[in-house]
Amino acid sequence: MTTRLTFHGPLSSARADAIVDRLSANRPHTVLDIGCGWGELLLRVLEAVPEARGTGVDLNEADLARGRRSAEERGLTGRVDFLAESARDTAHGPADLVLCVGASQALSDADCPTAEALRSLRRLVTDGGRVLLGEGIWDRRPTEAELAGMWPGAATSDHLSLAELLDLAVASGFRPEWTETATLSEWEHFESGYQAAQEVWLAANPAATETRNRLDRHRAQWMSYRGVLGMAYLTLVPVLR
Ligand SMILES: C[S@@+](CC[C@H](N)C(=O)[O-])C[C@H]1O[C@@H](n2cnc3c(N)ncnc32)[C@H](O)[C@@H]1O
């Protein structure tokens, strides 16, 4: 069942437009999208920078297929590759712009993948380039009761605060050009849009126990991390070595 989402995360079109403007101003020739999904942001950057070429890497075949269809509709097919492969130890890059949005787990299998992902991102970006890191953070530290209601095995150590994330980015060889965080309204749009088609289907098929249980479970998890789990979007400039 398709989702009603444009982006696979809490990202409004207005914020995406501002991010694309900022990243395009640096005129990247090469763009690498780590864990690209259907690559909406990647495609918008390629539309904004006609001389740029893009590579998106992901393991999810259905999302990659949506990305390829979307590239074709926009006349971008010859300028972008959507590749079904792991980003772990990727042979692609360095690139002038590296996107890693909601996908640091594609660069590390640590419980908190941020540190290893930032080290890889510094290696994957050219000097003078940019990294856009979209990373889950704690907007505030969760209580034990909230943690118990989140995803299985949720722990305080799963995420950093915004201040800790920025410190880690700096320690990993970046300066933060721009720092922003998703609003509650962006989260609500994302979480609703992700489930909406299935909720409407379930209302017409109330005997579908498995779907009902899955949606009820997810709703309970969301209510536990709503306002607690955040998302930071950092535009990072690599420090020259
Ligand atoms: C939350 S989605 C974000 C997708 C996209 N960046 C966006 O913002 O719309 C995380 C993505 O990371 C991908 N992923 C997870 N592990 C990966 C790996 N080892 N290599 C490449 N992609 C991976 C998933 O398949 C998924 O599409």
The ligand as an SDF file (V2000), in Angstrom:
LIG
                    3D

 27 29  0  0  0  0  0  0  0  0999 V2000
   14.2500    6.5450    6.9530 C   0  0  0  0  0  0  0  0  0  0  0  0
   14.7120    5.9750    5.3550 S   0  0  0  0  0  0  0  0  0  0  0  0
   15.2740    7.5130    4.6440 C   0  0  0  0  0  0  0  0  0  0  0  0
   15.2390    7.5050    3.1470 C   0  0  0  0  0  0  0  0  0  0  0  0
   15.6710    8.8110    2.4660 C   0  0  0  0  0  0  0  0  0  0  0  0
   17.0060    9.2310    2.8710 N   0  0  0  0  0  0  0  0  0  0  0  0
   14.6900    9.9290    2.7290 C   0  0  0  0  0  0  0  0  0  0  0  0
   14.9900   10.8170    3.5570 O   0  0  0  0  0  0  0  0  0  0  0  0
   13.6020    9.9290    2.1340 O   0  0  0  0  0  0  0  0  0  0  0  0
   16.2390    5.0930    5.6490 C   0  0  0  0  0  0  0  0  0  0  0  0
   16.7710    4.3730    4.4260 C   0  0  0  0  0  0  0  0  0  0  0  0
   18.0400    3.7700    4.6940 O   0  0  0  0  0  0  0  0  0  0  0  0
   18.1110    2.5840    3.9320 C   0  0  0  0  0  0  0  0  0  0  0  0
   19.2040    1.7160    4.4080 N   0  0  0  0  0  0  0  0  0  0  0  0
   19.2800    1.0480    5.5930 C   0  0  0  0  0  0  0  0  0  0  0  0
   20.4360    0.3470    5.6500 N   0  0  0  0  0  0  0  0  0  0  0  0
   21.1020    0.5760    4.4810 C   0  0  0  0  0  0  0  0  0  0  0  0
   22.3620    0.1630    3.9500 C   0  0  0  0  0  0  0  0  0  0  0  0
   23.1840   -0.6380    4.6430 N   0  0  0  0  0  0  0  0  0  0  0  0
   22.7280    0.6350    2.7410 N   0  0  0  0  0  0  0  0  0  0  0  0
   21.9270    1.4590    2.0390 C   0  0  0  0  0  0  0  0  0  0  0  0
   20.7180    1.8870    2.4960 N   0  0  0  0  0  0  0  0  0  0  0  0
   20.3190    1.4470    3.7010 C   0  0  0  0  0  0  0  0  0  0  0  0
   16.7250    1.9920    4.0790 C   0  0  0  0  0  0  0  0  0  0  0  0
   16.4440    1.0320    3.0890 O   0  0  0  0  0  0  0  0  0  0  0  0
   15.8470    3.2420    3.9620 C   0  0  0  0  0  0  0  0  0  0  0  0
   15.4400    3.4840    2.6380 O   0  0  0  0  0  0  0  0  0  0  0  0
  1  2  1  0
  2  3  1  0
  2 10  1  0
  3  4  1  0
  4  5  1  0
  5  6  1  0
  5  7  1  0
  7  8  2  0
  7  9  1  0
 10 11  1  0
 11 12  1  0
 11 26  1  0
 12 13  1  0
 13 14  1  0
 13 24  1  0
 14 15  1  0
 14 23  1  0
 15 16  2  0
 16 17  1  0
 17 18  1  0
 17 23  2  0
 18 19  1  0
 18 20  2  0
 20 21  1  0
 21 22  2  0
 22 23  1  0
 24 25  1  0
 24 26  1  0
 26 27  1  0
M  CHG  2   2   1   9  -1
M  END
$$$$
